[in-house]
Amino acid sequence: MSDDLFYFGTDHEVLGMLYTLHGAQFGGAVIRQHLKQTLPMAPMAYYGLKPDPQNWKSLVVELDQSCKQKGALDCISTGARQTFELIDAVASAANAAGIGASQHNTTLAVGGQPTNGGL
């Protein structure tokens, strides 16, 4: 894996990425609710993405079906791990540059098609 390109080469790896990102949205929503109650003046910008329960349900159905295929679970796990590595790399680079993670752009390749996006 190069320093500036994270590649998700299989559909199963993309499922692992989606599982991680959707899970992070749900986790962020829980954190946001807790912060609003306990620290109402705290900045909430990092917790702004609202999860979509219907998308989550669809993803779980797809994961359940995919996990029945030989070798799929390893690929899904690889995609999830790569996503965590990407998030860590973006956060580390942003921290080193003295900027917030939402201001840092990196390149993400899904199925061979690079896309630029800030995480």
Secondary structure as GFF3:
##gff-version 3
##sequence-region A 1 119
A	DSSP	beta_strand	5	8	.	.	.	ID=ss1
A	DSSP	alpha_helix	11	38	.	.	.	ID=ss2
A	DSSP	three_ten_helix	45	47	.	.	.	ID=ss3
A	DSSP	alpha_helix	53	66	.	.	.	ID=ss4
A	DSSP	alpha_helix	72	97	.	.	.	ID=ss5
A	DSSP	three_ten_helix	101	103	.	.	.	ID=ss6
A	DSSP	beta_strand	105	110	.	.	.	ID=ss7
A	DSSP	beta_strand	113	118	.	.	.	ID=ss8
###
